[in-house]
Structure formats: C-alpha cells, structure tokens
Amino acid sequence: MRWPTLPTLWGSIRKPEALKQLKAALDPLINREIDNLRIPIDAAAAFEPSQIGTIVGTLTDAVLPHIALKTGIGLTKASGILGDREGYPDFVHRSGYRIELKGLFKDNPAVKLKKPPTRREPSARLTQKVTTKNVRETQDALLILVYQLDQTASDKNILSPRIVDLEVFPVIDCILARDHRLTSRGGRWFGDFETPTVLSNAGKRKLANGTKLNLATYGRKESEGHDFNEDTNFGKLKRIPYQPLQEFLAKNGTSFAGKGDYPKPWRISPQYQGVADDDD
C-alpha cells in the first residue's frame, strides 16, 4: 500500500538536501559514549566483536532516547506499527522523519578483542519485516551508528562503546535494492512479502534443465529437497546493493560489496576496490 505523504521539515527523505539536514541534526551523537556498558579493559579479550555488537545494538536501542534528551537532537521512541517485540520504525525525529536504527561495530586496533577464526559479516540487517507494505517512502530514514570500544573519559581502565560516525539513507531505496538483489538471482517472496527465498541447489539444477520449478512450497535446508529455501542472509547490510550504503560501510572498514546492479550497474569508488568482499 501507499502511505499518505506526511509533513516533513526538509521534504522527501529521498532528496539529498533532506538527508544532509537530517544527518546534521543527528551529528551531535558523534563522540557520545554509551557508558551504560562498561567493560574492564583487561576483560575485553574474552569478547568477540559479534558479541559486543549484539550487546551494544540492544542497549543503544533502549538508551538512545535518553542520549537524545541530553544532546537535544529531537529523537523519541516510536510506537511501532508491527505489534511485535521489535516494531518498525524505531524512532521519530521532531522534523517529522521516522528512523530505523542499525548499529555497526568498528574495530579499534588499540583494544584487544577475541578474534574469531574467520572474518564474520556484520549481522545488522533490514529484515523481511520492513517492506513496501509499511515503509513510507518520503518519510523513513535508515540511521546507521558506527561505534567502537574506547577507554572512557572518566577511567582509562574501563571500555565503553563510543559513536564515531553516522549516516542516514532512505529506507525505500535500501529495501528496493535489497529486493532487486533477491529476485535478480532467481529468488522470490512467498506470501505477501512474508518470506524471502533463494533457489536451492535442486532448484538451480531444475532451472538449468528447463524443468518447471515448484512455486507452492519452500524449505529451510537443502536436505528437504525444495526448489526454494528461506534466505537466511536476507537484508544484511553488505548484501544491499545501494551504492551510498556500501561506500559508507567501506569508509568505516567493515565488510562491503564493491559492485552492484541497482538501479543500474555501479562500482564503488576506486579507493575501496582492494578490500571489497563481494559474495557469489
């Protein structure tokens, strides 16, 4: 459905000027300590980055309204429209824009964390709960907060997350890119934007042989033998082929895609080419 256009201070969030103004309004969050989480510096090596990310993501969602009050940035918690534990969107800004929050962990070389055996993809994602059914295309923004563990200002023996960067993007452009990636690779939605699925190996073989695919059912595991399986990586930030988003991920040294084909073929800026982490 199309949501009605509601008044926003700087016009459609899809316009560069609106993004610029909203980011400027939120910039006071940069360098803020999330000191509700305090880790002794000699205990940090027991944590993996993914564990810190889960803790900080949950904590930030809870305390950001309080941080917003201290900084005067005009964010309040949204009531949510999905009726679930994690409603959409997360916040409303006094300028009229609705904001979905995602956190991005950035490694601090000065802090020794437990290193996983393989490089892990950040888990933040725009899930299947966020679709064209509930996104207001001129009003909804994706806010990504980048944080790293740093010594606190009050005690150098204690680490707390500190926000080091942020950016805002139109949610509608991110989910359109996300869904294009799904369907352009042979995947499809089951139900009314309920379950995103990808071609299974069996489905790929049938497609190669010109055999008709079964569009009535899907599975979760290859062993179940369905032509489609639920996409367990759906909506992860690195897998959303929206160029401004990928360049922001690259700028902050996390896993990103170096190329995409939405809304037309693009490649990321040359300075990031050497560390792109494109998937199949």
N, C-alpha and C positions, 0 to 999 in steps of 0.2 A: 504494500500500500504506500501511497504518497502522504507523508505527514505534512500538515499545513506549515507554511512559512511563518515563523515567529520573529518578532523584532530582535535584532542583534545590533550591538553598538557600531560595529565596523562592517556590516554587510555579510555576504556569504563567506563562510569559512574557506571556501574553495578559491577565494581571491587572495593573491599574495599579500596585499595590504592588510587584510584581516588576520592572516597568520602572523604577520610581522607585529601587529599591535597586540594580539593575544600573547605572543611569546614575550614581548616587552613587559606586559602586565604580570607575567609569571616569573620573570627573571630574578626577582628578589629571593626566590627559593635557592638559587645557586649559592653554594658555600654554606648552606644551612646544615648543621649537624642534626642527625636523628638520634639524639642522645638517650632515647628510651632504651636503646640496645647498647650495652656496654660490655665489651669483651676484654679480659686481661690480655695484654699483648703477648705474654708467654703461653697463652692457651690457643692462640689463633691457628697454630699449626695443626690442631685437631679438626679444623673445619675445612670442607671443600667449598669452592666458590658457589656451587649449586645450592649447598645447604644455606649459606649466607643469603643467597638470592631469595630463597623461599621465605626465610625468616623476615628479611627486610621488606619484601613485597607485601606480606600480610601486615606487618607493622606500619608501613608507610600509608597503606590504605586506611588504617584506623586513626593514625595521628595527624595526617595531613590537614584535616580541618583545624586542628589546634595550632599547627605551624602557620596555617593561613591566617588565623586570627592575629598571631604575633607579628606577621610580616605585612598584614593589611592588603593581601593580594585579592581578596574578594571571592574565595572559593568556599562553597558549602557542600556538604554531603547531599547527593541526590537520593530521592526516594527509591529510584529503580523502577523499571516498568516490566520486569520479567517475573517478579514474585518469587524468585529463587534466592538462595543464600547469597549468590553473587549477582546482583541485579545489574542492569545496564541502563544508563551510564553510571559512572562512579560519582561525579561531581557536577555542580553547576557553577558557572562564573557569573559575577554580577553584571557582566557585559551582555549576558543572555546566551552564551555558548555553553553547551553541555560537553563534559570532558570525561573521556575514558582514560584511566591511568595505567601505565605499564612501567615497570622498573627494569633497568639494565645494569647489571653488575660490571664494573670496570676494574681490572686487576691493578693493584698498587704494588709496584715492584719492591717497595720498602717494607711490605708486610708479607711475612712468610705464612702461606696457607698450605693445607694439604693438597698436593697436586694429584688429580685423577690420572689413571693410566693412559687415557686417550682424551683428546680435546672434545669438550662437550658443547653442544649447541645451546645457547640461552633458551630457557623454557618459556619466556614471555610470549604470549600469542593472542591474536584476535580469534576467539573460538567461534564455533558454529552457532553460538547463541547471539552473535552480532551479525545481522544480515540486513538486506534491503527492507525487510519487514519492519525493523524497529529503528533503523538509523535515519536521522533527519539530516538530509544531505547538505543543507546550508548552515546547520547549527552545531553539528557534532564534530569535536576535535579529539584526536588521539594525542595525549601528553605522555612523552617518554622522559622519565627522570633517570639520569645516569648517576650512579653513586659508587664510591669506593670506600674501603675501610681506611681510616686515618686516625692518628693519635688525637685525642680530644684536646681542646684548648685548656681545659682545667687540670688534666692529668695525663702526662705523656706515657704512662704505663697502661692506659686504657684506650681501646679502639672503639670507635663508633662510625656508623656509615655517614658519609658526607656527600651531599648532592654536588656534583662537579659540572654538570651540563644538563640541558633540557632542550626539547624541541617539540613543536606541535605540527600535526598533519591532519588533513581532512579524513575523517573516518571513512567516508563514502569512497574516496579514491583508493584507500588501502584495501577495503573489502572487495571492490570491483577487481583490483589487481589480483587479490588472493583467489577469488572465484574463477578468474580467467585462467590462472595457473592450473587450477583443478581440472577444468573442462578441456583446456587445450592439450592436456596429457592423457585424455581418454577417461578421466574421472567424471563423476556425476553426483548430484544430490539425490537422495531418497527421501520421499515425503516432501512436504512444503518447506524446503530449506531446513530440514531436520538433521540429516546425517550425510556428511560428505564422504564419498568413497573413491577409491582408486582401483584401476584394473589390477586384478590378481595375475599371477603368472599363468594360471589356467586361462583367464580371460584374454591375456595377450596372445597366447597360442591360438585360441579360437579366432581372434581377430585377424591374425596373420594367415590363417587358413580359410578366411572368408566365411566362417561359421557364425550364425546369429548368436548374439550374446543374450543371456538371461537377465532381463531388466526387472524381474519381480522380486529378487531377494539379494541380500549381501551377507557377508560373513565378517569375522574378526581375525581369523587365522587362515593361512594358506592351506592348512590340512583339511579345512572344511570343504574345499573344492568349489567355492562360489566364483563367479566371474568378477565380482567386485568385493573388495574388503574395505572396512572403515579406515579412513585416513587418520592414522594416529599422530601424524605430524602436522595436521591441518592448522593453518593460521600462525605458525611460528614466524616470528618477525623476519628471520632471514629468508623465509620462503614466500614473502610477499613482494612480488616484482614491481615495486613502486620506487622509481629511481631516487627521489629525495630521501625516502626512508633508508634505502640501502647505503646511500652516501653518508647519512648520519651515523649508521652503525659502523661503517668503515672508519669514519673520523674518530670514533671512540674505541677503536682497536678490538672490536668484537667480531664474531663470525658474520659474514655478509655475502650477498650474491653480487658478482661482478657484471652480470648482464641480465637482460630480461626482454620481453616482447610485448609489454603492455604500457600504454595504449598502442605503442609502436616499438620496434626493436631499439634498444639502447644499450650502451656500455657505460660503466661507471667511470668517473674521472681518472685519467691516467695514473695519478699518484697512488691510487689504491690497487692497481692491477696485480701487483706482485703478491698480495696476501688474500685475494678473493678466495672464497670457499664455496664454489658452485657445486651443487649436487646434481644427480642424474635427472 
